[in-house]
Amino acid sequence: MKKVLLILCLLTIISLLSAVDPIATALQVKGDVQLNRNKLAYDVIKGDDFFNNDEIETKLDSYAAIEFSDQNSLVKLFPNSLLRIKIDKEKKEKTNLLQFGKLWAKVEKKTGKFEIETPNTVITVKGTNFLLDFKDDGNTQLFTFEGEVELMNKSDGETAIVESGEMAETSGSGEIEVAAIDPDLIPSDVNDFINEKIEPQPEPEPEPQPQPQPEPQPQPSAPGQTPSGSSSTPKRDRPFNMGGSVGSVNIRDDQYTQIRLLPEVTFGKIGIGLDIEFLIDQNGQIREEDWDDWQDYLNKIYYIRYGQRGDRIFGRIGGFPSYTLGHGLIMKNYSNMLQYPEVRQIGLQLGGTLPVMDTQLEIFSSNITENEILAARGSLLPLSNTDIFLLKNLRLGGSIVTDRDQYGGLSDEAIASIPIDTDEDGIFDADDIDPDGNGKYTMENLIEYGVDEDLISYLEDEGLIAETEDLDELDLDEKSITAVGVDYTLPLIQKKLFTLGHYAELAHILEHKSGLVFPGFYSKFLIFNMNLEYRIFQDDFAPAYFNNIYDQQRATLSGDSISIKEDILAERVKSNGWFGSLTTNLFNTLYVTVAYEDMYADTTHYKSIWGEANIQQRIIPKLNRASIKYSQTDFDKLEHFKTPNAYIQGEVGYALGTNTELVAKYQQRYIDYDDDGKINDDEETITTMSFGVEFRF
């Protein structure tokens, strides 16, 4: 019970911490603008939030426009300036310190006290439009365009009222000189900056959804950038976010109350997300096996990241809902979270960009505690320093992916269930009273098989009782598989409403065969993203070998035998055909992706379909989200909904309050245990359902 109370206290404390609201937002940013917070420095981008005692510094040829949270006070910070912001919400007072540089401010009337300090003056306003310049020589210069401003020297308390059309100058002590504004003292570029219109803050974009398995989505908005996929980096938001859920879960026929905390902390380019789960039994005790090993604590990390793909240095550790290399012919939408949170893997991505030919490098591990599935990629713009039309944006790339041990996909329970016959007498060890065949018995086996006490005493007297049996262990030699590939991307047209590009990729699975995508085209037109590519595959080759359900397919147990995904390559025949996909966002309400592949072989077709639909906004009252996705690959005729190569997932979220949501999730995966080509509803359908309350502050 004490542990439960501790959890409730922890929830209360975290909720209070997460209640900190921003006091201002960056409406416009140009050039090098830096945020100084808690002795750390971060780059500022449009839309960033600011908090009490944050310092915003503009470098050479840079500026920032800042709007306070009441939307009644706007400040434009000129180049080479440093401003510290602070608000007392209870007293409705804004106190800002211009440590050096120049700013323009517009403050609406009846918005509370608004002050700006320089090192030697205090400027107090209650609704006005003015320009303030703290010069290198220590003088303060003030221009009032509307309303009136009170200017006070800090050293001697001297004050002056500067009305509309007037300017004032002071060294911080003695008389304050007030006069009519001399237009020649305001350079034209200052006027231009003051009068420059600020683009409205765009409506929040819907959360990006993980793409279905075939979606090769080059990014036409970034010429020359290879579509390397996403590591699902969280969006930049306030420095602390809290999410979580409360519900129930069944584990091995035991029911637990589940409390999950999902705190996220952001410091500039650094982001940390945790997934802390408490399972509480009917006696109010926390399940100890979730907290008794160092790996348990490591698994509480959902992600730690620095920067994003394309940055000079970037990295991420934790969960990867979707990870793609190149155009996806080798690794497409791979996820180390297929069975999350039941099975947690700590993945790793590290990379960066070199200044030479925009060279981009990265490495990846699906689980740093095992390092079995590893990947690496490099790409560059070899002609970026030339003026050759189109070809200067040509990006060449290469990728390699390996699974060092495909049998690593088997769970400990699956391995333990594989029967072994140590003495090769035709009786499996689990059913053999003398499994090692040495003529001696363990007391445990004798009791289990109901041997009477007189016989046990006789065996003891004869020395036929052994402490243990010398049993064979299942010996699964490591079996690796590796694929390599090269690719290129060539943007052709880059317009605001229309983009078009070309790509190709060649992949080879070592000790097997190759596949080629050529030609491939991607396009974006209005609200549509389209891909069309011609595929040429040799026999003994499978595209997107490392896909979204690879962790399920890499090794499976069928009866008493183990099969690995590599085995299916022998069944693949030479084929060629087309693949196409269409993605659209309808009125920021419905996000739909459909894709179809039709590969022709000598005697058959290999067809695949994918589909996903997401409701992005509340077109139904209080329905925050609703999504469903389905895929089925490698079929000749679409006869069965459930096949070993099919997958379905759904999710619905219903708003209970501003930050609280009732969420239901459903997933079905299918495994053909008896290898008869069919899925039996009960035995071979793996269904995962969850139902609970999620919250976010």
C-alpha positions as CSV (number, residue, x, y, z in Angstrom):
1,M,0.0,0.0,0.0
2,K,2.9,2.3,0.7
3,K,4.2,1.9,-2.8
4,V,0.8,2.8,-4.2
5,L,0.8,6.0,-2.1
6,L,4.3,6.8,-3.3
7,I,3.1,6.5,-6.9
8,L,0.2,8.8,-6.3
9,C,2.5,11.4,-4.7
10,L,4.8,11.1,-7.7
11,L,1.9,11.6,-10.1
12,T,0.9,14.8,-8.1
13,I,4.4,16.2,-8.2
14,I,4.9,15.5,-11.9
15,S,1.5,17.1,-12.7
16,L,2.5,20.2,-10.8
17,L,5.7,20.4,-12.7
18,S,4.0,20.0,-16.0
19,A,1.6,22.8,-15.3
20,V,4.3,25.4,-16.2
21,D,3.0,27.4,-19.2
22,P,5.0,29.4,-21.7
23,I,4.9,33.2,-21.4
24,A,5.9,34.0,-25.0
25,T,6.3,32.5,-28.5
26,A,8.7,33.2,-31.4
27,L,6.5,34.4,-34.3
28,Q,9.3,35.1,-36.7
29,V,13.0,34.1,-36.8
30,K,15.7,35.0,-39.2
31,G,19.3,33.9,-39.1
32,D,21.2,32.9,-36.0
33,V,18.9,33.4,-33.0
34,Q,19.9,31.8,-29.7
35,L,18.0,30.9,-26.6
36,N,19.9,30.9,-23.3
37,R,18.1,28.8,-20.6
38,N,19.6,27.3,-17.4
39,K,23.1,28.1,-18.6
40,L,22.5,26.1,-21.8
41,A,22.2,27.5,-25.3
42,Y,19.8,26.4,-28.1
43,D,18.9,27.5,-31.6
44,V,15.6,29.2,-31.8
45,I,13.1,28.4,-34.6
46,K,9.7,29.8,-35.4
47,G,7.0,28.6,-33.0
48,D,9.4,28.0,-30.0
49,D,8.0,28.8,-26.6
50,F,9.8,30.9,-24.0
51,F,9.5,30.8,-20.2
52,N,10.4,33.1,-17.3
53,N,14.0,34.3,-17.3
54,D,14.7,33.0,-20.8
55,E,17.2,35.1,-22.7
56,I,16.8,35.6,-26.5
57,E,20.0,36.7,-28.3
58,T,20.1,37.7,-32.0
59,K,23.4,37.5,-33.8
60,L,24.7,39.4,-36.8
61,D,22.1,39.9,-39.6
62,S,19.5,38.1,-37.5
63,Y,16.3,39.1,-35.8
64,A,13.3,37.7,-33.9
65,A,9.6,38.7,-33.4
66,I,8.2,37.7,-30.0
67,E,4.6,37.6,-28.9
68,F,3.6,37.3,-25.3
69,S,1.1,34.8,-24.2
70,D,-1.7,37.3,-23.7
71,Q,-1.3,38.2,-27.4
72,N,-1.4,41.9,-26.5
73,S,2.3,42.6,-26.5
74,L,4.7,42.2,-29.4
75,V,8.4,42.8,-29.4
76,K,10.8,42.8,-32.4
77,L,14.4,42.2,-31.5
78,F,17.0,43.7,-33.9
79,P,20.4,42.2,-34.8
80,N,23.1,42.0,-32.2
81,S,20.6,42.3,-29.2
82,L,20.0,40.4,-26.0
83,L,16.6,40.4,-24.2
84,R,15.6,38.6,-21.0
85,I,11.9,38.2,-20.5
86,K,9.8,37.7,-17.3
87,I,6.1,37.9,-16.3
88,D,4.4,38.0,-13.0
89,K,0.9,36.7,-14.0
90,E,-0.7,37.4,-10.7
91,K,0.3,41.1,-10.8
92,K,0.0,41.2,-14.6
93,E,3.5,42.7,-14.9
94,K,5.9,42.1,-17.7
95,T,9.5,43.0,-16.9
96,N,12.1,42.7,-19.7
97,L,15.8,43.4,-19.6
98,L,17.5,44.7,-22.8
99,Q,21.1,44.0,-21.9
100,F,22.3,45.3,-25.2
101,G,21.0,46.1,-28.7
102,K,17.8,47.5,-30.0
103,L,14.1,46.5,-30.0
104,W,10.7,47.8,-31.1
105,A,7.6,47.0,-29.1
106,K,3.8,47.4,-29.5
107,V,1.8,47.1,-26.3
108,E,-2.0,47.2,-26.2
109,K,-3.8,49.3,-23.6
110,K,-5.2,47.7,-20.4
111,T,-2.8,44.8,-20.5
112,G,-1.1,45.4,-17.2
113,K,2.3,46.9,-16.4
114,F,4.9,46.6,-19.1
115,E,8.5,47.5,-18.4
116,I,11.8,47.3,-20.3
117,E,15.0,47.9,-18.4
118,T,18.4,48.7,-19.9
119,P,21.5,48.5,-17.7
120,N,20.9,52.2,-16.7
121,T,17.3,53.0,-17.4
122,V,13.7,51.8,-16.8
123,I,11.0,52.3,-19.5
124,T,7.4,51.9,-18.4
125,V,4.5,51.7,-20.8
126,K,0.7,51.1,-20.7
127,G,-0.2,50.8,-24.3
128,T,2.1,52.3,-26.9
129,N,4.3,51.8,-29.9
130,F,8.0,52.6,-29.4
131,L,11.6,51.9,-30.4
132,L,14.4,51.5,-27.8
133,D,18.1,51.5,-28.5
134,F,20.8,50.9,-25.9
135,K,24.0,52.0,-27.6
136,D,27.5,50.8,-27.3
137,D,28.5,54.1,-25.5
138,G,26.0,53.4,-22.7
139,N,23.4,55.9,-23.8
140,T,19.7,55.0,-24.1
141,Q,17.7,56.3,-27.0
142,L,13.9,56.1,-27.0
143,F,11.4,56.9,-29.9
144,T,7.7,57.0,-29.1
145,F,5.4,56.6,-32.1
146,E,2.1,56.1,-30.3
147,G,0.9,56.7,-26.7
148,E,3.4,57.7,-24.1
149,V,6.3,56.2,-22.3
150,E,7.9,57.0,-18.9
151,L,11.7,56.9,-19.0
152,M,13.6,56.8,-15.6
153,N,17.3,56.9,-14.8
154,K,18.4,54.1,-12.5
155,S,21.2,56.1,-10.8
156,D,19.3,59.3,-9.7
157,G,15.6,58.5,-10.3
158,E,15.2,61.3,-12.8
159,T,12.1,60.7,-15.0
160,A,10.6,62.1,-18.1
161,I,7.3,61.4,-20.1
162,V,8.0,60.9,-23.8
163,E,4.8,61.3,-25.8
164,S,3.8,60.3,-29.3
165,G,6.1,61.9,-31.9
166,E,8.9,62.6,-29.3
167,M,12.3,61.0,-28.7
168,A,14.5,61.0,-25.6
169,E,18.2,60.3,-24.9
170,T,20.0,59.8,-21.6
171,S,23.2,58.4,-20.2
172,G,21.4,57.0,-17.2
173,S,21.9,60.0,-14.9
174,G,21.2,63.7,-14.9
175,E,18.9,65.4,-17.3
176,I,16.9,63.4,-19.9
177,E,16.9,65.2,-23.2
178,V,13.4,65.1,-24.9
179,A,12.8,66.5,-28.4
180,A,10.7,65.9,-31.5
181,I,11.6,62.8,-33.4
182,D,14.3,63.4,-36.0
183,P,13.5,61.1,-38.9
184,D,17.1,61.1,-40.0
185,L,18.0,59.3,-36.8
186,I,15.9,56.3,-37.8
187,P,17.6,54.4,-40.7
188,S,15.4,53.1,-43.5
189,D,16.2,49.5,-42.7
190,V,14.9,50.1,-39.1
191,N,11.7,51.4,-40.5
192,D,11.4,48.5,-42.9
193,F,11.9,46.1,-40.1
194,I,9.3,47.8,-37.9
195,N,6.7,47.8,-40.6
196,E,7.5,44.3,-41.9
197,K,4.4,42.1,-41.7
198,I,4.7,39.0,-39.6
199,E,3.3,35.8,-41.2
200,P,0.6,34.4,-39.1
201,Q,1.4,31.3,-37.0
202,P,0.2,28.3,-39.0
203,E,-2.4,26.0,-37.6
204,P,-0.8,23.0,-35.9
205,E,-0.1,20.2,-38.4
206,P,-1.6,16.8,-37.6
207,E,0.8,14.4,-36.0
208,P,2.8,12.6,-38.7
209,Q,1.5,9.0,-38.9
210,P,3.9,6.0,-39.4
211,Q,3.7,5.1,-43.1
212,P,2.6,1.6,-44.2
213,Q,5.2,-0.8,-45.3
214,P,5.6,0.1,-49.0
215,E,5.5,3.8,-48.8
216,P,8.8,5.0,-50.4
217,Q,8.3,8.7,-49.7
218,P,11.2,10.9,-51.0
219,Q,11.0,14.4,-49.6
220,P,10.6,16.7,-52.7
221,S,10.7,19.8,-50.5
222,A,14.4,19.3,-49.8
223,P,16.3,19.1,-53.1
224,G,19.0,16.4,-53.0
225,Q,17.9,15.0,-49.7
226,T,17.6,11.2,-49.7
227,P,14.3,10.0,-48.2
228,S,15.9,8.1,-45.4
229,G,12.8,7.7,-43.3
230,S,11.9,8.9,-39.8
231,S,13.1,8.2,-36.4
232,S,9.9,9.6,-35.0
233,T,11.5,12.4,-33.2
234,P,8.9,14.2,-31.0
235,K,7.8,17.6,-32.1
236,R,9.4,20.6,-30.4
237,D,7.1,21.8,-27.7
238,R,7.4,23.1,-24.1
239,P,10.4,21.9,-22.2
240,F,8.4,19.5,-20.1
241,N,5.4,17.3,-21.2
242,M,3.7,14.6,-19.3
243,G,1.6,11.9,-20.7
244,G,0.4,8.6,-19.4
245,S,-2.5,6.2,-18.9
246,V,-4.4,4.3,-16.2
247,G,-6.0,0.9,-17.0
248,S,-5.9,-2.8,-16.5
249,V,-3.8,-5.5,-18.1
250,N,-3.7,-9.3,-18.0
251,I,-0.4,-11.1,-17.9
252,R,-0.3,-14.9,-17.7
253,D,-3.9,-15.0,-16.4
254,D,-3.0,-12.5,-13.6
255,Q,-4.8,-9.2,-13.7
256,Y,-3.0,-5.9,-12.8
257,T,-3.9,-2.3,-12.5
258,Q,-1.6,-0.5,-14.9
259,I,-0.3,3.0,-14.3
260,R,2.0,4.4,-17.1
261,L,3.9,7.7,-16.9
262,L,5.3,9.1,-20.1
263,P,7.3,12.2,-19.2
264,E,9.2,14.1,-21.9
265,V,11.8,16.8,-21.3
266,T,13.3,19.0,-24.0
267,F,16.4,21.2,-23.8
268,G,17.0,22.7,-27.3
269,K,18.1,19.8,-29.5
270,I,18.1,17.4,-26.6
271,G,14.9,15.4,-25.8
272,I,14.3,12.7,-23.3
273,G,11.2,10.5,-23.1
274,L,10.6,7.8,-20.4
275,D,8.0,5.1,-20.3
276,I,7.6,4.1,-16.6
277,E,5.0,1.4,-16.0
278,F,3.7,0.2,-12.6
279,L,1.7,-3.0,-12.5
280,I,-0.2,-3.3,-9.2
281,D,-1.7,-6.6,-8.1
282,Q,-4.9,-7.1,-6.2
283,N,-3.0,-6.8,-2.9
284,G,-1.7,-3.3,-3.8
285,Q,1.8,-4.6,-4.5
286,I,4.0,-3.6,-7.5
287,R,5.1,-6.5,-9.7
288,E,8.7,-7.0,-8.5
289,E,10.0,-8.7,-11.7
290,D,9.6,-5.4,-13.5
291,W,12.1,-3.7,-11.1
292,D,14.7,-6.4,-10.1
293,D,17.2,-6.2,-12.9
294,W,19.4,-3.4,-14.3
295,Q,17.9,-4.0,-17.8
296,D,14.4,-3.3,-16.3
297,Y,15.6,0.2,-15.5
298,L,17.2,0.6,-19.0
299,N,13.9,-0.4,-20.5
300,K,12.2,2.5,-18.9
301,I,13.8,4.7,-21.5
302,Y,11.4,5.4,-24.4
303,Y,13.9,7.6,-26.2
304,I,16.8,10.0,-25.7
305,R,17.6,12.1,-28.8
306,Y,19.8,14.9,-29.9
307,G,18.9,16.8,-33.1
308,Q,17.3,15.3,-36.1
309,R,18.3,13.7,-39.4
310,G,20.1,16.3,-41.5
311,D,21.7,18.1,-38.5
312,R,25.4,18.3,-38.2
313,I,25.2,15.7,-35.4
314,F,22.1,13.7,-34.4
315,G,21.2,10.7,-32.5
316,R,18.5,8.8,-30.8
317,I,18.3,5.9,-28.3
318,G,15.1,4.0,-27.5
319,G,12.1,3.0,-29.5
320,F,11.8,3.4,-33.3
321,P,8.2,3.0,-34.5
322,S,9.4,3.3,-38.2
323,Y,12.9,3.3,-39.6
324,T,13.8,3.3,-43.3
325,L,17.0,3.4,-45.2
326,G,17.3,4.7,-48.8
327,H,14.2,4.1,-50.8
328,G,13.2,1.0,-48.7
329,L,14.3,-1.8,-51.0
330,I,16.3,-3.3,-48.1
331,M,14.9,-1.8,-44.9
332,K,11.4,-0.2,-45.0
333,N,9.5,1.0,-41.9
334,Y,11.3,-1.4,-39.7
335,S,10.1,-1.2,-36.1
336,N,11.7,-2.4,-32.9
337,M,8.4,-1.8,-31.1
338,L,6.2,-4.4,-32.8
339,Q,5.4,-6.0,-29.4
340,Y,5.9,-2.9,-27.3
341,P,5.4,-2.5,-24.3
342,E,5.4,-6.3,-23.6
343,V,8.8,-6.5,-25.3
344,R,11.0,-3.5,-25.1
345,Q,14.1,-3.0,-27.1
346,I,16.5,-0.1,-26.7
347,G,17.5,0.9,-30.3
348,L,20.3,3.3,-31.3
349,Q,20.7,5.8,-34.1
350,L,23.8,8.0,-34.5
351,G,24.7,10.2,-37.5
352,G,25.7,13.5,-38.8
353,T,26.4,15.7,-41.8
354,L,29.9,16.6,-43.1
355,P,30.5,19.9,-44.9
356,V,32.1,18.1,-47.9
357,M,29.5,17.4,-50.6
358,D,26.8,17.4,-47.9
359,T,27.9,13.9,-46.9
360,Q,25.4,12.3,-44.5
361,L,26.3,9.2,-42.4
362,E,24.4,7.2,-39.8
363,I,24.5,3.8,-38.0
364,F,21.6,1.9,-36.4
365,S,21.1,-0.9,-33.9
366,S,17.6,-2.3,-33.1
367,N,18.7,-3.3,-29.6
368,I,21.9,-2.2,-27.9
369,T,21.8,-5.0,-25.4
370,E,22.0,-7.6,-28.2
371,N,23.2,-5.7,-31.3
372,E,21.8,-8.3,-33.6
373,I,20.0,-6.2,-36.2
374,L,22.5,-3.5,-37.4
375,A,22.4,-1.0,-40.2
376,A,24.6,1.7,-41.7
377,R,24.1,4.3,-44.5
378,G,26.0,7.0,-46.2
379,S,25.0,9.5,-49.0
380,L,26.4,12.6,-50.6
381,L,25.9,15.2,-53.4
382,P,29.0,14.6,-55.6
383,L,28.2,17.6,-57.9
384,S,26.9,20.0,-55.3
385,N,29.8,22.5,-56.0
386,T,29.0,22.7,-59.7
387,D,26.4,24.6,-61.7
388,I,25.3,21.6,-63.8
389,F,21.6,21.8,-64.3
390,L,19.7,19.2,-62.2
391,L,22.7,17.0,-61.6
392,K,24.0,19.4,-58.9
393,N,21.2,18.0,-56.8
394,L,21.9,14.4,-57.5
395,R,22.3,12.4,-54.3
396,L,24.1,9.0,-54.3
397,G,23.7,6.7,-51.4
398,G,24.6,3.2,-50.1
399,S,23.1,1.1,-47.3
400,I,23.9,-2.2,-45.5
401,V,21.7,-4.1,-43.0
402,T,22.5,-7.3,-41.2
403,D,20.8,-9.6,-38.7
404,R,23.7,-11.3,-36.9
405,D,21.5,-14.0,-35.4
406,Q,18.0,-14.7,-36.9
407,Y,17.3,-17.1,-34.1
408,G,17.4,-14.1,-31.8
409,G,13.8,-13.6,-32.7
410,L,12.7,-16.5,-30.6
411,S,11.5,-15.8,-27.1
412,D,12.9,-17.7,-24.1
413,E,9.5,-19.3,-23.7
414,A,9.5,-20.5,-27.3
415,I,13.0,-22.0,-27.0
416,A,12.1,-23.7,-23.7
417,S,9.1,-25.3,-25.4
418,I,11.2,-27.1,-28.0
419,P,11.3,-30.8,-27.0
420,I,14.8,-32.5,-26.7
421,D,15.6,-36.2,-26.4
422,T,19.0,-36.3,-24.7
423,D,19.4,-40.1,-24.7
424,E,17.8,-40.5,-28.1
425,D,15.5,-43.3,-26.8
426,G,12.5,-41.8,-28.6
427,I,11.1,-40.2,-25.5
428,F,11.4,-36.5,-25.0
429,D,13.2,-35.4,-21.9
430,A,10.0,-33.8,-20.4
431,D,8.4,-37.3,-20.5
432,D,11.4,-39.4,-19.7
433,I,12.0,-40.6,-16.1
434,D,15.7,-41.1,-17.0
435,P,16.3,-38.4,-19.7
436,D,20.1,-38.7,-19.9
437,G,19.9,-42.6,-20.1
438,N,22.6,-43.2,-17.4
439,G,20.4,-45.5,-15.3
440,K,20.2,-43.0,-12.5
441,Y,17.2,-41.0,-11.4
442,T,16.6,-37.7,-9.7
443,M,14.4,-37.6,-6.6
444,E,12.4,-34.9,-8.3
445,N,11.6,-37.2,-11.3
446,L,10.8,-40.2,-9.1
447,I,8.3,-38.2,-7.1
448,E,6.8,-36.6,-10.2
449,Y,6.2,-40.1,-11.7
450,G,4.6,-41.4,-8.5
451,V,7.3,-44.0,-7.6
452,D,6.4,-45.5,-4.2
453,E,8.6,-44.9,-1.2
454,D,9.8,-48.6,-0.9
455,L,11.2,-48.5,-4.5
456,I,12.8,-45.1,-3.8
457,S,14.5,-46.5,-0.7
458,Y,15.8,-49.4,-2.8
459,L,17.2,-47.1,-5.5
460,E,18.9,-45.0,-2.8
461,D,20.5,-48.2,-1.3
462,E,21.7,-49.2,-4.7
463,G,23.2,-45.7,-5.4
464,L,20.9,-45.1,-8.3
465,I,19.8,-41.6,-7.1
466,A,21.5,-38.7,-8.8
467,E,21.3,-35.0,-7.8
468,T,20.8,-33.8,-11.5
469,E,20.3,-35.1,-14.9
470,D,23.0,-34.3,-17.6
471,L,20.7,-33.0,-20.3
472,D,21.4,-31.6,-23.7
473,E,20.6,-28.0,-24.4
474,L,19.1,-26.7,-27.6
475,D,22.1,-25.6,-29.7
476,L,21.1,-23.0,-32.2
477,D,24.1,-21.8,-34.1
478,E,24.0,-18.2,-35.0
479,K,22.7,-17.7,-38.5
480,S,23.2,-14.3,-40.0
481,I,21.8,-12.6,-43.1
482,T,23.0,-9.4,-44.7
483,A,21.7,-7.1,-47.5
484,V,23.5,-4.3,-49.3
485,G,22.2,-1.6,-51.6
486,V,23.0,1.5,-53.6
487,D,20.6,4.2,-54.8
488,Y,20.3,7.7,-56.2
489,T,17.7,10.5,-56.0
490,L,17.3,13.3,-58.6
491,P,14.9,16.1,-58.0
492,L,13.5,17.3,-61.3
493,I,10.9,20.0,-60.5
494,Q,10.7,22.0,-57.3
495,K,7.6,24.2,-57.2
496,K,5.3,25.3,-54.3
497,L,2.3,23.4,-55.7
498,F,4.1,20.7,-57.7
499,T,7.2,18.6,-57.2
500,L,8.6,15.8,-59.3
501,G,11.7,13.6,-58.8
502,H,13.3,10.4,-60.0
503,Y,15.0,7.7,-58.1
504,A,16.4,4.2,-58.4
505,E,17.8,1.6,-56.1
506,L,19.7,-1.7,-56.4
507,A,19.8,-4.2,-53.5
508,H,21.5,-7.6,-53.0
509,I,20.9,-10.1,-50.2
510,L,24.3,-11.9,-49.7
511,E,24.3,-15.6,-50.6
512,H,21.0,-15.0,-52.4
513,K,19.9,-12.7,-55.3
514,S,19.2,-9.1,-56.2
515,G,16.4,-6.7,-56.9
516,L,16.2,-3.4,-58.8
517,V,13.8,-0.4,-58.7
518,F,14.1,1.5,-62.0
519,P,12.6,3.8,-62.9
520,G,11.0,5.3,-59.8
521,F,9.2,8.6,-59.6
522,Y,7.8,10.6,-56.7
523,S,5.5,13.6,-57.0
524,K,3.6,16.0,-54.8
525,F,0.6,17.8,-56.2
526,L,-1.6,20.0,-54.0
527,I,-2.7,17.5,-51.3
528,F,-1.5,14.4,-53.0
529,N,1.8,12.5,-52.6
530,M,2.4,9.8,-55.3
531,N,4.9,7.2,-56.0
532,L,5.3,5.0,-59.1
533,E,8.1,2.5,-59.7
534,Y,9.0,-0.4,-61.8
535,R,10.4,-3.4,-59.9
536,I,12.7,-6.1,-61.3
537,F,13.4,-8.9,-58.9
538,Q,15.5,-12.1,-59.4
539,D,14.4,-15.3,-57.8
540,D,15.6,-15.8,-54.2
541,F,15.0,-12.1,-53.4
542,A,12.4,-10.3,-51.3
543,P,12.0,-6.5,-51.3
544,A,11.9,-4.6,-48.0
545,Y,13.3,-7.7,-46.3
546,F,13.6,-5.8,-43.0
547,N,10.1,-4.5,-42.8
548,N,7.6,-3.5,-40.1
549,I,6.9,-7.1,-39.0
550,Y,10.4,-8.4,-39.4
551,D,10.8,-9.0,-35.6
552,Q,7.9,-11.4,-35.8
553,Q,9.0,-13.2,-39.0
554,R,12.8,-13.5,-38.4
555,A,12.3,-16.8,-36.5
556,T,9.1,-18.7,-35.7
557,L,8.3,-22.0,-34.0
558,S,6.0,-24.4,-36.0
559,G,5.3,-27.5,-34.1
560,D,8.7,-28.9,-33.1
561,S,10.6,-27.2,-35.9
562,I,12.1,-23.7,-36.2
563,S,11.8,-21.7,-39.4
564,I,13.4,-18.3,-40.2
565,K,12.4,-15.6,-42.7
566,E,15.4,-16.4,-44.9
567,D,13.7,-19.7,-45.7
568,I,11.0,-17.9,-47.7
569,L,13.6,-16.7,-50.2
570,A,13.9,-20.1,-51.7
571,E,10.2,-19.9,-52.6
572,R,10.6,-16.5,-54.5
573,V,10.7,-16.7,-58.2
574,K,11.9,-14.2,-60.8
575,S,9.4,-11.4,-61.2
576,N,8.8,-7.9,-62.4
577,G,6.0,-5.4,-62.2
578,W,4.7,-2.1,-60.9
579,F,4.2,-0.6,-57.5
580,G,2.2,2.5,-56.8
581,S,1.0,4.5,-53.8
582,L,-1.1,7.5,-53.2
583,T,-1.3,9.5,-49.9
584,T,-3.6,12.4,-49.3
585,N,-4.6,14.6,-46.4
586,L,-8.2,15.7,-46.9
587,F,-8.9,19.1,-45.3
588,N,-6.6,18.2,-42.4
589,T,-9.3,15.8,-41.4
590,L,-8.8,12.5,-43.0
591,Y,-5.3,11.1,-43.8
592,V,-5.4,8.2,-46.3
593,T,-2.7,6.0,-47.8
594,V,-3.3,3.2,-50.3
595,A,-0.7,1.2,-52.1
596,Y,-0.7,-1.8,-54.5
597,E,2.0,-4.0,-55.9
598,D,1.6,-6.5,-58.8
599,M,4.6,-8.6,-59.7
600,Y,4.5,-10.9,-62.7
601,A,6.3,-14.3,-62.7
602,D,6.3,-17.2,-65.1
603,T,3.4,-19.0,-63.6
604,T,1.9,-16.7,-60.9
605,H,1.5,-13.3,-59.5
606,Y,2.9,-11.9,-56.3
607,K,0.4,-9.2,-55.2
608,S,0.4,-7.0,-52.1
609,I,-2.0,-4.4,-50.7
610,W,-1.6,-1.8,-48.0
611,G,-4.1,0.7,-46.6
612,E,-4.3,3.2,-43.7
613,A,-6.9,5.8,-42.7
614,N,-6.6,8.3,-39.9
615,I,-9.1,10.9,-38.6
616,Q,-6.9,13.8,-37.7
617,Q,-9.4,16.2,-36.2
618,R,-12.7,16.0,-34.2
619,I,-15.2,15.6,-37.0
620,I,-17.1,13.5,-34.5
621,P,-17.7,15.3,-31.2
622,K,-15.0,14.4,-28.6
623,L,-13.4,11.9,-31.0
624,N,-9.7,12.9,-30.8
625,R,-8.3,10.2,-33.0
626,A,-9.4,7.1,-34.9
627,S,-7.2,5.0,-37.2
628,I,-7.1,1.7,-38.9
629,K,-4.4,0.0,-41.0
630,Y,-4.2,-3.3,-42.8
631,S,-1.7,-5.0,-45.0
632,Q,-1.3,-8.3,-46.8
633,T,1.7,-9.3,-48.9
634,D,2.7,-12.0,-51.3
635,F,-0.7,-13.4,-52.3
636,D,-1.9,-14.7,-55.6
637,K,-5.6,-14.2,-55.0
638,L,-7.1,-12.1,-52.2
639,E,-9.2,-14.9,-50.7
640,H,-8.5,-14.7,-47.0
641,F,-8.4,-11.7,-44.6
642,K,-6.2,-13.6,-42.2
643,T,-2.9,-14.9,-43.6
644,P,0.6,-15.3,-42.2
645,N,1.6,-12.2,-44.1
646,A,-1.3,-10.0,-42.9
647,Y,-1.6,-7.5,-40.2
648,I,-4.3,-5.3,-38.8
649,Q,-4.3,-2.5,-36.2
650,G,-6.8,0.0,-34.9
651,E,-7.0,2.8,-32.4
652,V,-9.7,5.1,-31.1
653,G,-9.3,8.0,-28.6
654,Y,-12.3,9.7,-26.9
655,A,-11.9,13.0,-25.1
656,L,-12.9,12.9,-21.4
657,G,-11.5,16.4,-20.7
658,T,-8.9,18.9,-22.0
659,N,-5.9,16.7,-21.2
660,T,-7.6,13.3,-20.6
661,E,-8.5,10.7,-23.2
662,L,-10.2,7.3,-23.1
663,V,-8.2,5.1,-25.5
664,A,-8.9,1.7,-27.0
665,K,-6.2,-0.1,-29.1
666,Y,-6.6,-3.4,-31.1
667,Q,-4.0,-5.4,-33.0
668,Q,-4.0,-8.8,-34.7
669,R,-1.0,-10.7,-35.9
670,Y,-1.2,-14.2,-37.5
671,I,1.3,-17.1,-37.2
672,D,0.9,-20.3,-39.1
673,Y,2.2,-22.7,-36.3
674,D,1.1,-25.9,-38.1
675,D,2.4,-24.8,-41.5
676,D,-0.8,-25.7,-43.3
677,G,-1.1,-22.3,-45.1
678,K,-4.2,-21.3,-43.1
679,I,-4.8,-19.3,-40.0
680,N,-7.0,-20.9,-37.3
681,D,-8.9,-18.2,-35.5
682,D,-8.0,-19.2,-31.9
683,E,-4.7,-21.0,-32.0
684,E,-2.9,-18.9,-34.6
685,T,-4.3,-15.5,-34.1
686,I,-2.4,-13.2,-31.7
687,T,-4.8,-10.5,-30.5
688,T,-3.6,-7.6,-28.4
689,M,-6.2,-5.3,-26.9
690,S,-5.8,-2.4,-24.4
691,F,-8.4,-0.1,-22.9
692,G,-7.6,2.7,-20.5
693,V,-7.3,6.4,-19.8
694,E,-4.4,8.5,-21.1
695,F,-3.5,12.0,-20.0
696,R,-1.1,14.7,-21.1
697,F,-0.2,18.0,-19.5
